[in-house]
């Protein structure tokens, strides 16, 4: 299984982006899917997770602004990001348990 994130770009503070993570295989068998991010000079951090039952978890820094979801029929995980801040600038990755890191997508928040 390979995971590839897309949908990143340059956005102004307060703007929105929707990231997608496409899997080359079925994601139904993964009880949880995650979004992580890594800013320049910082460690990779967990942003959000969603279980197969739809339970979600978020980092405190993104609560109320980001929404994670999954569509098992499309083997895709999404991250809706609203009210973006400068500190959200990072490369965003999706992750499944026991699956190697895939290609991330760059999100740059700048005025």
C-alpha positions in Angstrom: 0.0 0.0 0.0 1.2 3.5 -0.9 -0.2 6.7 0.4 0.1 10.0 -1.4 -1.1 13.3 -0.1 -2.2 16.2 -2.4 -4.1 19.4 -2.2 -1.5 21.6 -0.6 -0.6 25.1 -1.8 -0.1 28.7 -0.8 -2.9 30.4 1.1 -3.4 33.6 3.1 -4.0 33.6 6.8 -7.6 32.8 7.5 -8.0 30.8 4.3 -8.9 27.2 3.7 -7.5 24.2 2.0 -8.7 20.6 1.6 -6.0 17.9 1.6 -6.6 14.4 0.2 -4.7 11.2 0.8 -5.1 8.5 -1.8 -4.2 5.0 -1.0 -3.1 2.5 -3.7 -4.9 -0.2 -1.7 -7.9 -0.6 0.5 -8.0 1.5 3.7 -10.9 -0.4 5.1 -8.6 -2.7 6.9 -6.9 0.2 8.7 -8.8 0.8 11.9 -7.3 4.3 12.1 -5.8 6.8 9.6 -3.8 9.8 10.5 -2.6 13.2 9.2 0.8 14.4 10.4 2.8 17.5 9.6 6.4 18.6 9.7 7.4 22.2 9.8 10.9 23.3 8.8 13.4 22.5 11.6 10.7 20.7 13.7 9.8 17.2 14.4 6.9 15.5 12.7 3.7 15.9 14.7 0.3 14.3 14.8 -2.4 16.5 13.5 -5.5 14.3 13.5 -6.8 10.8 13.4 -10.0 9.1 12.3 -11.1 5.5 13.1 -13.1 3.2 10.9 -16.1 4.0 13.1 -15.7 7.7 12.5 -14.2 8.7 15.9 -11.8 11.6 15.5 -9.0 13.1 17.5 -7.1 16.3 17.0 -4.0 18.1 18.2 -5.0 21.0 20.5 -3.5 23.4 18.0 -6.0 22.5 15.3 -9.1 21.7 17.2 -12.1 23.6 15.9 -10.3 24.5 12.7 -9.4 21.2 11.0 -11.7 18.3 10.2 -10.5 14.8 9.3 -12.7 12.3 7.4 -12.3 9.1 5.4 -14.2 7.5 2.5 -13.4 3.8 2.5 -15.2 3.4 -0.9 -12.7 5.8 -2.5 -9.7 4.7 -0.3 -9.2 8.3 0.5 -8.7 10.3 3.7 -9.3 14.1 3.8 -8.2 17.0 5.9 -10.4 20.1 5.7 -8.3 23.0 7.1 -10.1 26.3 7.9 -8.9 29.5 9.5 -5.4 28.7 8.6 -2.6 30.4 10.5 1.1 31.1 9.7 2.1 28.3 12.1 0.2 25.8 10.0 2.9 26.0 7.4 4.4 22.5 7.0 4.5 19.4 4.8 1.5 17.3 5.5 1.5 13.5 5.4 -1.1 10.8 5.8 -0.3 7.6 7.6 -1.8 4.2 8.3 -0.5 1.8 10.9 2.4 -0.4 9.6 2.4 1.4 6.2 5.5 3.4 5.2 5.4 7.1 5.0 4.3 8.4 1.6 4.8 11.6 -0.2 3.6 14.7 1.6 2.0 17.9 0.3 3.3 21.4 1.1 1.0 23.8 2.8 2.3 27.4 3.0 0.3 30.0 4.9 1.6 33.5 4.1 0.4 37.0 3.5 
